[in-house]
Amino acid sequence: MSRLREEVQGPMSRLREEVQGPMSRLREEVQGPMSRLREEVQGPMSRLREEVQGPMSRLREEVQA
């Protein structure tokens, strides 16, 4: 059982090492566009939130009354 585990662990750790490089590069490549996208979305989202707050609070007041 332990020999089988050793036979499996070797290839598994090599695979993990081979995958880590491309994965970290991919993560770095994606971070830039993702943060830009987040910044582009934040503006419209906050405006939408502000536009919705008024009617929502009025609706809440009507429901409570």
Secondary structure, DSSP 8 states (H G I E B T S, - for coil): -HHHHHHHHHHHHHHHHHHHHHHHHHHHHHHHHHHHHHHHHHHHHHHHHHHHHHHHHHHHHHHH-
